[in-house]
Amino acid sequence: MSRAGGVVQRTISDAIQQAASRLAACGVESARLDAEVLMAVATGLTRAETLSVRANPSPETLERFDAMVARRERREPVAYIVGRKEFYSLDFEVGPAVLIPRPETEMIVSAALETIARIPAPRVVDIGTGSGAIAIAIAVNSPAAHVVATDISCDALAVAARNVAAHRVESRVTLRLADCFEVRDAGPPLGRFDLIVSNPPYIDDAAVAGLMPDVRDYEPRVALSTGADADRFSFYRRLAAGAHDRLEERGEVIVEIGAAQSRDVVAIFERAGLNVRSVIDDLAGHHRVLRAAPRS
């Protein structure tokens, strides 16, 4: 800390350290990192710059920072506090209406791009698009692709629309209000696709209470769980059952699955008449992405 006119002033380093201690006391595992990220937002600097700057922050900056730290103390996710999240090296607006994109979900995009690379003008549908992260990442990295992105939530589609505009893919990403394949807007039926992708809700409703408060108390329940009246595999059953009518010849389905769910989800897709081509592990060694196609 420094003194000016007898008044003790907090340096950026001091403020970050104090915030990290507060967050750690609340059980935040990434306390120091979160404090640095929030300070960068409060100052308008990069994280690296906040760690090297010597000038004292203004009272207004510290006030903004303290307010954000207080929100994080209540376990609100950092992504919601700052309103942004990086996914597949792209920047996305996020908020309480949408699930925060996870790094493991990037595996869906990588698998999708591999699949559609052989198709001249691929048509893709992203079921349960949320922020639009998967659909937009595919469109940005596959300039020939047209992606239909669906969600049951109008609020989520509003966030997705802003992300679509921000990444300038309005001509190739179409947003639709739909419950799985069932259209809820005034537009035409979804049609057929070369690829179906989805990160569906797959957490058992009873298990939601045991999640970290950052997830349990803030992220949209509809994006996490299939609800109290359905089991955690119900969305997979709907996806698998509808795939035949929605896929072009040699089309493919790529979905994210929960840890330890691969045996059940594989069985669901195979009973629906699809061949499971592969199950891909994430960096932690958990089965994370399933690829399937209709039987010939």
Secondary structure, 3 states (H helix, E strand, C coil): CEEECCEEECCHHHHHHHHHHHHHHCCCCCHHHHHHHHHHHHHCCCHHHHHHCCCCCCHHHHHHHHHHHHHHHCCCCHHHHHCEEEECCEEEECCCCCCCCCHHHHHHHHHHHHHHCCCCCCEEEEECCCCCHHHHHHHHHCCCCEEEEEECCHHHHHHHHHHHHHCCCCCCEEEEEEECCEECCCCCCCCCEEEEEECCCCECHHHHHHCCHHHHCCCCHHHHECCCCCCCCHHHHHHHHHHHHHEEEEEEEEEECCCCCHHHHHHHHHHCCEEEEEEEECCCCCEEEEEEEECC
